[in-house]
Amino acid sequence: MTNVGRLKVAFILARRFTLCAYANFVDVLRLAADEGDRSRPILCSWKIVAADREPIVSSCGVAVQAEEPLGDPSRFDYVVVVGGLVERSRSCIPTRRASSNGPARRVCRWSASAPAPSSCIAPG
């Protein structure tokens, strides 16, 4: 099977992100990525990206490590931002970078209360 048409998704996890929202989204990608419930990332792949290598702590206290730096978001078809209990004084700088530069096809903001991405915008 070739990688033509393979969906590539990046996840940016905000500080105190909602673990359930992230886990549910990834599980849907996992199920869609292969046939026969084998959980192989054939039709789509996903990575957690971040501006630095510091662990990202969810609202329930579970820490997650980014797999690679954000870098150039154009290598992904979608950039999904998983929010949660975000402090008002903080902003998600990688989100601004991904959406203002316009290289990613879509920037999606995901909320635990939404049954689907709460907003997907085409940058630029």
MARMAR-956116 format. One line per field, with one value per residue: x, y, z of N, C-alpha, C in turn; residue number from 0. Coordinates in nm, 4 decimals. Layout:
REM MARMAR-956116
n_X: c(X	...) .
n_Y: c(Y	...) .
n_Z: c(Z	...) .
ca_X: c(X	...) .
ca_Y: c(Y	...) .
ca_Z: c(Z	...) .
c_X: c(X	...) .
c_Y: c(Y	...) .
c_Z: c(Z	...) .
num: c(NUM	...) .
END
This chain:
REM MARMAR-956116
n_X: c(0.0846	0.0601	0.1692	0.0150	-0.2402	-0.2489	-0.3445	-0.2167	-0.1790	-0.1301	-0.1014	-0.1453	-0.1121	-0.2666	-0.1685	-0.2825	-0.4665	-0.7610	-0.7688	-0.9442	-1.0693	-0.8521	-0.7722	-1.0046	-1.0199	-0.7801	-0.8291	-1.0374	-0.8995	-0.7159	-0.8839	-0.9784	-0.7535	-0.6827	-0.7851	-0.9928	-0.9541	-0.6846	-0.5216	-0.3090	-0.1150	-0.1860	-0.3510	-0.3675	-0.1732	-0.0431	0.0951	0.2232	0.3049	0.5165	0.6337	0.8534	1.0467	0.9332	0.7304	0.3788	0.1164	-0.1906	-0.5341	-0.6101	-0.3758	-0.2089	0.0906	0.2205	0.4485	0.5814	0.6278	0.7823	0.9345	0.7335	0.7948	0.7682	0.4432	0.3255	0.3769	0.1798	-0.1620	-0.3700	-0.3792	-0.4440	-0.5663	-0.5791	-0.7637	-0.8427	-0.8407	-0.7438	-0.5376	-0.6206	-0.4196	-0.2355	-0.1315	-0.1642	0.0956	0.2129	-0.0201	-0.1021	0.1161	0.0936	-0.1519	-0.1306	0.0806	-0.0119	0.0607	-0.0375	-0.3085	-0.5470	-0.6454	-0.7540	-0.9563	-1.0133	-1.2571	-1.3576	-1.6277	-1.7505	-1.9013	-1.7679	-1.4810	-1.4549	-1.3988	-1.2821	-1.0516	-0.9473	-0.6297	-0.4964) .
n_Y: c(-0.1186	0.2197	0.5477	0.7444	0.9715	0.9337	1.0375	1.2903	1.3953	1.6452	1.6981	1.9533	2.0038	2.1867	2.3539	2.1857	2.0342	1.8565	1.5298	1.3242	1.4232	1.4337	1.1602	1.0336	1.1438	1.0502	0.7770	0.7433	0.8090	0.5978	0.3749	0.4343	0.4184	0.1689	-0.1537	-0.4183	-0.3958	-0.3861	-0.1884	-0.0613	0.2089	0.2806	0.4166	0.6655	0.8862	1.0151	1.2683	1.4055	1.7339	2.0018	2.3203	2.2969	2.0535	1.9940	1.8098	1.7837	1.8637	1.7228	1.8165	1.6378	1.5618	1.3790	1.3415	1.4123	1.3485	1.5344	1.4180	1.5263	1.8407	2.1324	2.2670	2.2919	2.3263	2.2568	2.0021	1.8444	1.7420	1.8222	2.0270	1.9799	2.1334	2.0674	2.1722	2.2807	2.3280	2.6128	2.8746	3.2196	3.4094	3.2905	3.1924	2.9941	2.9743	2.8141	2.7547	3.0007	3.0445	2.8305	2.8885	3.1548	3.1618	3.0064	2.7571	2.5008	2.2912	2.2873	2.4129	2.2864	2.3328	2.1620	2.0566	1.9169	1.9196	1.9279	1.7399	1.7060	1.8465	2.1701	2.3974	2.4365	2.5826	2.7240	2.8250	3.1489) .
n_Z: c(0.0000	-0.0835	0.0301	-0.0766	-0.0460	0.2232	0.5402	0.7464	1.0716	1.3141	1.6611	1.8905	2.2201	2.4627	2.7679	3.0545	2.9111	2.7958	2.8625	2.7865	2.5533	2.3763	2.3743	2.2740	2.0144	1.8996	1.9147	1.7315	1.4965	1.5004	1.4627	1.2093	1.0567	0.9626	0.8404	0.9664	1.2404	1.3312	1.4171	1.2853	1.1651	0.8776	0.6848	0.7969	1.0031	1.3123	1.5237	1.8273	1.8688	1.9777	2.1042	2.2667	2.4580	2.7003	2.9306	2.8747	3.0726	3.1499	3.2342	3.4278	3.5399	3.4124	3.2409	2.9177	2.6597	2.3921	2.0573	1.8596	1.7511	1.6754	1.4302	1.0760	0.9980	0.7579	0.6790	0.7684	0.7223	0.8828	1.1737	1.4967	1.7788	2.1098	2.3666	2.7010	3.0432	3.0231	3.1222	3.1550	3.1149	2.9561	2.6303	2.3352	2.1685	1.9548	1.8106	1.7057	1.5407	1.3586	1.2399	1.1498	0.9678	0.7668	0.6408	0.7047	0.6107	0.7551	1.0722	1.3638	1.6450	1.9343	2.1618	2.4715	2.5199	2.2793	2.0162	1.7821	1.6084	1.7410	1.5987	1.2763	1.0767	0.7702	0.7259	0.6428) .
ca_X: c(0.0000	0.1408	0.1297	-0.0644	-0.3688	-0.2370	-0.3757	-0.1183	-0.2402	-0.0478	-0.1746	-0.0851	-0.1849	-0.2544	-0.1463	-0.4031	-0.5594	-0.8560	-0.7161	-1.0507	-1.0881	-0.7377	-0.7783	-1.1149	-0.9842	-0.6775	-0.8884	-1.1104	-0.7970	-0.6616	-0.9811	-0.9912	-0.6239	-0.6575	-0.9027	-0.9860	-0.9223	-0.5463	-0.4583	-0.1869	-0.1317	-0.1630	-0.4211	-0.3408	-0.0755	-0.0565	0.2086	0.2098	0.4120	0.5201	0.7413	0.9691	1.0436	0.8777	0.6059	0.2540	0.0356	-0.3350	-0.6131	-0.6189	-0.2435	-0.1286	0.1867	0.2427	0.5685	0.5719	0.7121	0.8753	0.9061	0.6296	0.8569	0.6861	0.3148	0.2761	0.3960	0.0580	-0.2876	-0.4470	-0.3200	-0.5534	-0.5292	-0.6656	-0.7670	-0.8886	-0.8436	-0.6375	-0.5361	-0.6477	-0.2989	-0.1490	-0.1818	-0.1019	0.1758	0.2225	-0.1447	-0.0938	0.2166	0.0399	-0.2628	-0.0972	0.1694	-0.0948	0.1043	-0.1201	-0.4357	-0.6521	-0.6142	-0.8769	-0.9555	-1.0957	-1.3048	-1.4190	-1.7731	-1.8009	-1.9004	-1.6773	-1.3961	-1.5381	-1.3791	-1.1728	-1.0378	-0.8433	-0.5428	-0.4684) .
ca_Y: c(0.0000	0.3413	0.6554	0.8425	0.9905	0.9089	1.1550	1.3184	1.4849	1.6895	1.7416	2.0472	1.9914	2.3058	2.3251	2.1388	1.9875	1.7541	1.4013	1.2470	1.4743	1.3872	1.0140	0.9973	1.1818	0.9562	0.6449	0.7455	0.7988	0.4618	0.2847	0.4677	0.4045	0.0329	-0.2401	-0.5390	-0.3638	-0.4238	-0.0696	-0.0212	0.3433	0.2704	0.5211	0.7952	0.8862	1.1320	1.3006	1.5170	1.8303	2.1105	2.4170	2.2522	1.9125	1.9814	1.7313	1.8611	1.8035	1.7330	1.8687	1.5339	1.5396	1.2877	1.4150	1.3546	1.4032	1.5560	1.3278	1.6046	1.9841	2.1778	2.2847	2.3381	2.2562	2.2181	1.8586	1.7789	1.7819	1.8905	2.0554	1.9782	2.1909	2.0141	2.2661	2.2303	2.4309	2.7048	2.9978	3.3367	3.4855	3.2143	3.1687	2.8792	3.0353	2.7324	2.7651	3.1247	3.0240	2.7403	2.9476	3.2818	3.1381	2.9499	2.6413	2.3820	2.3004	2.3164	2.4175	2.2512	2.3456	2.0521	2.0763	1.7950	1.9310	1.9259	1.6062	1.7104	1.9641	2.2872	2.4889	2.4069	2.6978	2.7185	2.9408	3.2380) .
ca_Z: c(0.0000	-0.0916	0.1203	-0.1490	0.0199	0.3664	0.6203	0.8512	1.1699	1.4262	1.7796	1.9846	2.3458	2.5469	2.9093	3.1216	2.8075	2.8369	2.8191	2.7213	2.4175	2.2974	2.3609	2.1842	1.8783	1.8535	1.8976	1.6042	1.3925	1.5057	1.4009	1.0672	0.9908	0.9191	0.8304	1.0465	1.3800	1.3607	1.4762	1.2153	1.1065	0.7336	0.6102	0.8592	1.1123	1.3978	1.6099	1.9206	1.8443	2.0758	2.0855	2.3442	2.4980	2.8347	2.9342	2.8727	3.1774	3.1253	3.3453	3.5318	3.5937	3.3311	3.1573	2.7855	2.5963	2.2479	1.9787	1.7791	1.7550	1.5828	1.2989	0.9656	1.0029	0.6251	0.6577	0.8157	0.6593	0.9867	1.3031	1.5936	1.9073	2.2143	2.4785	2.8299	3.1460	2.9834	3.2000	3.0703	3.0857	2.8666	2.4957	2.2701	2.0633	1.8339	1.7341	1.6278	1.4367	1.2570	1.1661	1.0846	0.8543	0.6629	0.5646	0.7296	0.5403	0.8518	1.2141	1.4345	1.7906	1.9839	2.2972	2.5258	2.5207	2.1428	1.9586	1.6681	1.6275	1.7639	1.4878	1.1833	0.9886	0.6682	0.7461	0.5309) .
c_X: c(0.0886	0.0885	0.0505	-0.2012	-0.3651	-0.2563	-0.2728	-0.1741	-0.1391	-0.1392	-0.0891	-0.1721	-0.1600	-0.2244	-0.2807	-0.5104	-0.6498	-0.8127	-0.8204	-1.0716	-0.9755	-0.7473	-0.8889	-1.0815	-0.8827	-0.7366	-0.9689	-1.0115	-0.7400	-0.7551	-0.9926	-0.8636	-0.5995	-0.7900	-0.8842	-0.9441	-0.7816	-0.4639	-0.3256	-0.2090	-0.1012	-0.2253	-0.4060	-0.2403	-0.0917	0.0662	0.1661	0.3297	0.4036	0.6385	0.8674	0.9500	0.9906	0.7518	0.4846	0.1595	-0.1121	-0.4056	-0.6266	-0.4825	-0.1556	-0.0383	0.2112	0.3637	0.5446	0.6682	0.8153	0.8408	0.8004	0.6862	0.7595	0.5532	0.2624	0.2975	0.2762	-0.0626	-0.3741	-0.3593	-0.4368	-0.5009	-0.6291	-0.6542	-0.8133	-0.8988	-0.7287	-0.6500	-0.5527	-0.5211	-0.2079	-0.2149	-0.1084	-0.0265	0.1900	0.0971	-0.1426	0.0034	0.1607	-0.0685	-0.2244	-0.0050	0.0959	-0.0460	0.0191	-0.2528	-0.5497	-0.5924	-0.7453	-0.8581	-1.0567	-1.1319	-1.3733	-1.5705	-1.8340	-1.7964	-1.8086	-1.5873	-1.4792	-1.5146	-1.2626	-1.1671	-0.9288	-0.7570	-0.5265	-0.5912) .
c_Y: c(0.1242	0.4451	0.7644	0.8516	0.9640	1.0397	1.1701	1.4271	1.5171	1.7319	1.8382	2.0410	2.1149	2.2633	2.2910	2.0967	1.8780	1.6200	1.3201	1.2930	1.4269	1.2369	0.9703	1.0282	1.0824	0.8180	0.6366	0.7366	0.6578	0.3634	0.3079	0.4373	0.2670	-0.0424	-0.3604	-0.5167	-0.4080	-0.3083	-0.0313	0.1164	0.3450	0.3877	0.6592	0.7765	1.0153	1.1438	1.4096	1.6069	1.9410	2.2015	2.3765	2.1071	1.8923	1.8949	1.8245	1.7915	1.8307	1.7865	1.7668	1.4963	1.4427	1.3705	1.3384	1.4245	1.4199	1.4624	1.4016	1.7523	2.0218	2.1950	2.3403	2.2611	2.2119	2.0697	1.7771	1.8278	1.8616	1.9128	2.0687	2.0316	2.1407	2.1061	2.1991	2.3451	2.5276	2.8332	3.1167	3.4111	3.4150	3.2001	3.0495	2.9309	2.9465	2.7376	2.8896	3.1074	2.9384	2.8082	3.0766	3.2633	3.0746	2.8256	2.5170	2.3996	2.3392	2.3233	2.3942	2.2710	2.2463	2.0784	1.9496	1.8010	1.9236	1.7832	1.5947	1.8307	2.0908	2.3964	2.4405	2.5217	2.6705	2.8421	3.0225	3.2925) .
c_Z: c(0.0000	0.0063	0.0494	-0.0809	0.1692	0.4417	0.7317	0.9425	1.2791	1.5397	1.8588	2.1096	2.4309	2.6901	2.9732	3.0209	2.8637	2.7775	2.7425	2.5766	2.3263	2.2713	2.2653	2.0387	1.8210	1.8297	1.7679	1.4882	1.3856	1.4359	1.2504	0.9883	0.9294	0.9080	0.9216	1.1902	1.4207	1.4169	1.4129	1.1522	0.9568	0.6584	0.6717	0.9721	1.1903	1.4865	1.7067	1.8961	1.9483	2.0468	2.1614	2.3873	2.6404	2.8292	2.9399	2.9696	3.1488	3.2488	3.4582	3.5877	3.5159	3.2395	3.0276	2.7245	2.4462	2.1759	1.8950	1.7900	1.6514	1.4433	1.1970	0.9639	0.8666	0.5962	0.7065	0.7371	0.7563	1.1081	1.3999	1.7260	2.0102	2.3348	2.6057	2.9265	3.1219	3.0640	3.1068	3.0305	2.9863	2.7300	2.4370	2.1484	1.9404	1.7475	1.6476	1.5128	1.3242	1.1750	1.0946	0.9646	0.7380	0.5937	0.5872	0.6574	0.6333	0.9918	1.2862	1.5829	1.8439	2.1283	2.3441	2.5186	2.3808	2.0867	1.8383	1.6887	1.6358	1.6610	1.4038	1.0868	0.8870	0.6881	0.6195	0.4798) .
num: c(0	1	2	3	4	5	6	7	8	9	10	11	12	13	14	15	16	17	18	19	20	21	22	23	24	25	26	27	28	29	30	31	32	33	34	35	36	37	38	39	40	41	42	43	44	45	46	47	48	49	50	51	52	53	54	55	56	57	58	59	60	61	62	63	64	65	66	67	68	69	70	71	72	73	74	75	76	77	78	79	80	81	82	83	84	85	86	87	88	89	90	91	92	93	94	95	96	97	98	99	100	101	102	103	104	105	106	107	108	109	110	111	112	113	114	115	116	117	118	119	120	121	122	123) .
END
